Amino acid sequence: QVQLVESGGGSVQPGGSLRLSCAASRIHSEIYTMGWYRQAPGKERDLVAIITNGGMTIYADSVKGRFTVSRDSAKSTVSLQMNSLEPEDTAVYYCRITTGGWTFWGQGTQVTVSS
């Protein structure tokens, strides 16, 4: 079973930066897509950014120009660099991987942006 371990969440002031990382283990396929989603209290879980096996990326309009998603295929790791953070970015962030026709989720990590 694929397992995802997330790290890097925390609290930061508006305008600050955080870097989230997600390491996947027990992956038996070399072809997979990884991404980040977030869920604020009372809201749906929404796409933040995804990156395909070939390095193509998709970002939510609300984070374009501020967030950057990247991957290290050799280490089966995906990262999310978050700059110019805003209070509206406060949410639980979830790592997701799709491989072999299956989707797996990380446990989530809290990101809080406030003064």
N, C-alpha and C positions, 0 to 999 in steps of 0.2 A: 504494500500500500504506500502511495506517495505521501510524504509528510513535508510540511512547510513550516519553517521557523522564522518569525519576523523579529526585527529589532530596530531601534532608532527613534521610537516615539518619545514624546515628552511635551513639556510646556515651553513656550517661547513668546516673546513680545511681538506685536505687529511689526512687520518689516524684517523679521529675523528669518533664519534658515534652519532646516532640519534635513537629515538624510535617512531614509528608511531603506532597510535591506531585507531580503527574503531569500533564504537558502532552502533548496529542495533536495530531498534525499529519496533513495529507492526509486529513481526514475529508470525505467528499462527501455525507453525510447529516446532517440536522439533528436526527435522532432517534437517541439512543444512551443506553446505560446504562453507567456507570462504577463501579468498585469496587476494593476492596483485599482481597488474600488474603495469607496468610503460611504459611511452612513452616519448622519447626524441624528440626534434625538428627534423622533417623530417624523422622520423623512425616509424615503426609499434609499436602498443601496445603489449608488450610481457609479458609473465609470469615471475613473480619473485618468488613467493612461494604460496602454497595452503595448507590448513589443513582440513581434513575431519571431519565428526561428531565423528568418532572413534579415532581421533588424529593422523592419518597417514599424513605424510608431503611429499611434492615434491618441489624441489628447482631447479631453473635455474642453469646451470653449472657455470655461471659467478659469482654467489653469494654464492655457497656452501662453508661452512667453515667460512663465514663472517656474514651471515644473519641468524636469527632464527625466525620462525613464531610460535605463540602460540595462544591459545584461552581460554576464560573463558566462558563456556557454560551457567552458571547461569546468567551472565550479558550480554550474546549475544555480546561479544566483541572479536575482533581479534587484535593481536599486531604483529609488525615486528621490532625486534631489529636489527639494522644495525651497524656493527662494521667494522673497517679498511676501511672506505669509500674511494672511488677513484673518480677522476673527471668523469670517465665513468659511475658512478652511478647517475649523474645528470639527472633528469627527473621529470615529473609529475607522482606521484604514486597514483593509484586508488585502492580502496577497492572494492571487489566484493563478493556477496553472491548468492548462488544457493540453492533454496528451493522450494518444491512443484512443481517442473518442470519449475520454472521461475528463471531468472537471473536479479539481480539489481546491479547497480554501484553507488559508491560514487562520490562526486563532484571533487575529485582529490586534492592533496596537493603537493606543489613544494618542491623538495629537490635539493639543489645546493651544490656541492663540488668543492671548488676552493681555491687557495692560495691568 
